[in-house]
């Protein structure tokens, strides 16, 4: 069932997403990110020298500490994990 009034206008005349849609959009993004994280860890764990816990820990650390594009983030993480250079063992 669609929510009425997807867009609202601010006092400055700018359009913004109505709170109900913004909340659902955030939920969709979080679900997609969680699915992506689980899939990446499940893919990497059997083919690299790190456990799922180590991979997830390193992913979270990098998200907090780096400002890179998602594509760069994934490329670096995957290549370093496969090469055994992700973190000290």
Helices and strands as residue ranges (DSSP letters): E 7-9, E 15-17, H 19-45, H 52-65, H 70-83
